[in-house]
Amino acid sequence: MWSLLALAGVATAQVTAVFPNGDTNPAKPEFYPIGAQVNQTSMSRLLTLNGIDDFCLYGPPEEGPDSLIGNVEPIVVAYCSKPRNNARLIPDGAIHSAHLIKTPLYVQISGMWDGTTANIPAGDSGGELDPHGAENKGNPVGGNVTTNLANGQDIFYEEWMMFISFDQFCLRICTAEDPAKGVTAALQCEHELDIMGCRFVMAIEDHYKSNNTFTECDGEAAAPPGLYPLPGGGYSTFRQRFTGTWTNSADNSTGMFTVGQTVTPSAPAFWPKTSNCFTYSTISNGVDFANLMVTAAPTVLAKGASSVVSGVSSTSQAVVTTPTKVPTMASQAPSATPLTDSEGKVTGTAAAPSASASKPASGASGLVVPAIAAVGAVAGGILAVF
């Protein structure tokens, strides 16, 4: 049975980061200088989410069958869609779809991809990453996130969560709170539903139906994962079921414990509505993977238009070396191109709110099984993540 939770008295938690920046990270998020060569063996763990074509994901530092996400959560590294953060670069064509949503409480990106280009073994159902981890040191240790989508400035935020597997991804960065409803950043970026997957936890109704598309939208905030608002106030809560063991340090006696509910809901509280949407044909990193040289300032997409980033520094031309590892792709995606009108002008497509916007999610079928099968299998070891 679900429990009742009154959140009105919850104290406001930290929104901006208090954890220190990781030792392997640059001091701040920034693009590689013009003239530099992207470091495909970088150990940077700094993620940035600044746009539909400017974001980072985590993946194993080394390839191989043992590099399952569940095995390497503490040591995953950053792979970015643009040359930035002294991180590794995601090759063109690896991101099959991406959907960016900006809400009053969080920013979020999700989609499908070829995670094998980021050292995730084919077929790996992946796991959940967050700033806490089994030992509260973060997964990965030293992992940090930034975004400029909340107020135009690059800010380190405390709470975030990511589901990542060989074929799909989703990342949420919690940028604000709603004290009136008792919603903290920690609740909105709940990190203990680690076998429920992207569609359930991040309330993405069309997660499995929106492949090969790229959209950027405003949106309303979803209910915090696992919380179901009640008509009279407060929430009914769902917590993932987990059975583990405990040890008494005094006498080394052990026992079993079980937490969570036996009945799993079929969907989140509701599917949040979106508006002011723009659609793009594809995205591109702007770098030749044959040499990984940064030869120009990046071009980024936003609100249906493309623009060249200003203020990118330059450096002495790097000596071109043979990249240590260049992912092989069946085909490379073309350069990033927003949709255009009949005169060739960049337009994007402003879309009305979805007809299914903000509708109750009860009765939705096919949620839990695909979510568990695709991202977050218990076999991946992710139940250790709290």
Secondary structure, 3 states (H helix, E strand, C coil): CCEEECCCCCCCCCCECCCCCCCCCCCCCCECCECCECCCCCCCCEEEEEECCEEEEEECCCCCCCCCHHHHHHHCEEEECCCECCCEECCCCCECCEEEEECCCEEEEEEEECHHHHCCCCCCCCEEEECCCCCCCCECCCCEEEECCCCCCCEEECCEEEEECCCEEEEEEECCCEHHHCECHHHHCCCCCCCCHHHHHCCCCCCCCCCCCEEEEEECCCCCCCEEECCCCCEEECCCCEEEEEECCCCCCEEEEEECCCCCCCCCCECCCEEEEEEECCCCCCCECCCCECCCCCEEEECCEEEECCCCCECCCCCCCCCCCCCCCCCCCCCCCECECCCCCECCCCECCCCCCCCECCCCCCCHHHHHHHCCCHHHCHHHCC
